[in-house]
Amino acid sequence: MVADFNGTYHAILGHPSLTKFMAVPYYSYLVLKMPTEKGVLIVRGNVYTAYTCEEESFKITEAIDLSIRTAETVSQAAQASSDQLKLPKQQTLRKNIKSKEHKEVQLVDGDSEKTALIGANLDAK
């Protein structure tokens, strides 16, 4: 049985098991201690292994979420009409826009590709 608790030991053993074994988790040290007939049993965690495991878990969760969203998008696209799937027309490029409020200035002499739009009503300063 997997219980929904914050600690990794709780998730693996479950709270009833921890109580039955009288186990005490020390989260800061990744250590789980429990009494036995021959003394105290200490289970030590590895920070690198725990981090790697959690990192892989995040990657798997992200991949699953992405595949679910992709499947939903494909099913919605299959249900959409052809008019809804058409792409809208692109807006005109910036350099083709002529406005009385803006003035196009070349940033590099002789290179018409490198321009900037500035306000046409600016002071001469």
C-alpha positions in Angstrom: 0.0 0.0 0.0 1.4 3.4 -1.0 0.3 6.3 1.2 0.2 10.0 0.2 2.7 11.5 2.6 5.5 14.1 2.2 8.4 11.8 3.2 9.8 9.2 0.9 9.8 6.5 3.6 6.1 7.2 4.2 5.4 6.7 0.5 7.3 3.4 0.3 6.2 1.8 3.6 3.1 3.7 4.5 2.2 5.3 7.8 0.7 2.2 9.4 3.9 0.2 8.6 6.1 3.0 10.2 4.0 2.8 13.3 4.0 -1.0 13.5 7.9 -1.1 13.1 8.3 1.9 15.4 10.4 3.5 12.7 11.6 7.1 13.0 12.5 9.0 9.8 15.1 11.8 10.0 14.4 13.6 6.7 17.3 16.1 7.0 19.8 13.2 7.1 17.9 10.8 4.8 18.0 8.2 7.6 15.3 5.8 8.9 15.8 4.2 12.3 13.8 1.4 13.8 14.4 -0.9 16.8 15.2 -4.6 16.3 16.1 -7.5 18.6 19.8 -6.9 18.0 19.8 -3.2 18.3 18.8 -0.2 16.1 18.4 -0.8 12.3 19.5 2.2 10.3 18.5 2.7 6.7 20.5 5.4 5.0 19.5 7.2 1.9 21.8 8.6 -0.8 21.3 12.2 -1.7 22.6 11.8 -5.3 20.4 8.7 -5.9 17.3 10.5 -4.4 17.9 13.5 -6.5 18.5 11.5 -9.7 15.3 9.4 -9.0 13.3 12.6 -8.4 14.7 14.2 -11.6 13.8 11.2 -13.7 10.3 11.2 -12.1 9.8 14.8 -13.2 10.9 14.0 -16.7 8.6 11.0 -17.0 5.7 13.1 -15.5 6.4 15.9 -18.0 6.5 13.4 -20.9 3.2 11.8 -19.9 1.6 15.2 -19.5 2.9 16.3 -22.9 1.6 13.1 -24.6 -1.8 13.5 -23.0 -2.1 17.1 -24.1 -0.9 16.2 -27.6 -3.6 13.5 -27.8 -6.2 16.0 -26.7 -5.1 18.5 -29.3 -5.2 15.9 -32.1 -8.7 14.8 -31.1 -9.9 18.4 -31.0 -8.3 19.1 -34.3 -10.0 16.1 -35.8 -13.4 17.5 -34.6 -12.7 21.0 -35.9 -14.1 22.2 -39.2 -11.8 23.2 -42.1 -12.7 26.9 -41.6 -11.4 26.7 -38.0 -8.1 25.1 -39.2 -7.2 27.9 -41.7 -4.3 30.1 -40.6 -5.0 33.9 -40.4 -3.2 36.2 -42.8 0.0 37.7 -41.5 0.3 41.3 -40.7 2.3 43.5 -43.0 6.0 43.8 -42.2 7.2 46.7 -40.1 9.3 48.4 -42.8 6.2 48.6 -45.2 4.2 50.6 -42.6 4.1 54.3 -43.5 2.8 56.5 -40.7 2.8 60.2 -39.9 3.6 59.4 -36.3 6.8 57.4 -37.0 9.8 58.0 -39.1 12.1 55.3 -40.5 15.8 55.9 -39.9 18.7 53.9 -41.3 21.0 52.7 -38.5 23.9 51.9 -40.9 24.5 54.1 -44.0 23.8 52.2 -47.2 22.1 49.2 -45.5 18.4 49.5 -45.9 17.8 46.3 -43.9 19.0 47.9 -40.6 16.4 50.5 -39.7 14.5 51.7 -36.7 11.2 53.5 -36.3 11.3 56.7 -34.2 8.6 59.2 -33.3 8.2 61.8 -36.1 7.1 64.5 -33.6 10.3 64.6 -31.4 12.1 67.7 -30.6 15.3 68.5 -32.5 17.4 68.2 -29.4 
